[in-house]
Structures are given as C-alpha cells and as structure tokens.
Amino acid sequence: MGAAPRFMAAKARPLPVLVLADVSGSMGEPREKIDVLNECIRHMLDDFATADVGRGVIHVGVIAFSQNRAELHQDMVPAAEASWTDMEARGGTPLGAALELADEVLRDESAVPARSFSPTLVLVSDGLPTDEWEEALDRLLDSPRGSRANRLAVAIGPDMTEQAKAVLRRFVSDEANGVFEAHDVGRIQQYFRWVTVTVTQQARSTRPDRAPVLRPDDLSDFGA
C-alpha cells in the first residue's frame, strides 16, 4: 500500500445566508411585489447551488414573517439541498418575531455550525413592524454571531415612511451606506443579484469572514 498523504484537504466551511422576508398583506398590493420576491429568492438559491466556490459552502435559510408570527420557511441547508416553495402575502408585519427566530437560528449549532464563517443577514420589508421589535433586535445585535454578521436591508416600494426606514437602518451593519431603497420591482431584482454576486465572491475569498460592504453605486453594474 502506498503511503498516506501528508495533508488532507480542508473541509469547506459553511457560509450562512439568512433572509428575513416580510410577507405581510401589503407585500401583495400589488401582487407583483410578492411574486418578484419569490422569484428573486428562487434564483438566488439556484445561483448559490451552482456557484463555483472554494473555501466555503453557501448555506441558505429564509424566515417569512406575517400576521402575528414568523416561521422558518426554508430551513438553513446547503443551497443545493434547498427546495423552494413560494411564500404568500397576508396579515401584519411581526418583525420582532422574525428577529427572535433569526437569533435562535444563529445560536443553533445544528443549523449554523460553530465552524461557520460569519453570516450574512438580509432583511426585506415594505412597512412598519406591527409588534415589539427593539428588544429582539438588541438581543440579536448583542449575540456573538449577530454582532459579526454582515446585515443588509432593502426597503420595498415608494411609500415607505421615514419611520419605517429608520427601523431598517437600526438593523444594518454599515450605517454609512444605509438601507437600499427599491422603489420598483426591478430594483428588488437588481438588489438580489448584488447579494448573490457578493456572497459568492465572499465564499471564494481567501478571507471569507471579511464581509463585503454595500454601497449604492455598486448596484449600477447589476441593472434590472
């Protein structure tokens, strides 16, 4: 028998991406908003599943929040194992419940192993929360993984109030670049293309824990 190899190839580490998707009733008015959001997430999963990455394996989970609850609509799994079912828009905007669930997912080592790279969190919403959210956000931001996460947010629709956008600004990890505003559905598609490319580049990087920074000008290369 030949000699055993001196070095074993390093096992790729999970790079978690968790989407917090507002699927309240207003996301169905017009219906196009929820349809485009479903399409964007489906394409993102497909792109992550087929991405040529080296040091990391992209894992994706999706939290859908509406009415008075949040649920893990897509379990946190390698993107190639995801099986997408479209979300439906209904009810209120329980952001607090979504943030609590996100914190639980990040703390659960069966979902996000200890050896994972820093996660990317993407919050998508079109209005004000309808539950208490500030304490849940504080707990998420104080947690080991939540504090290190690359936290992005997109405000959907032209009617988002400044108060609603201020909530999203509290969430993001880079206040200097703020919240991306998708005034029309084409911009939602543009934003998710940007997320797909930047996360894929992060997985290929020699320093995956160095998260990309969202700048509004970066989106000009990802036209709708």
Beta strands, then each sheet from edge to edge (+ up, - down):
strand 1: 13-22
strand 2: 56-66
strand 3: 69-78
strand 4: 120-125
strand 5: 150-156
strand 6: 180-182
sheet 1: 3+ 2- 1- 4- 5- 6-
end
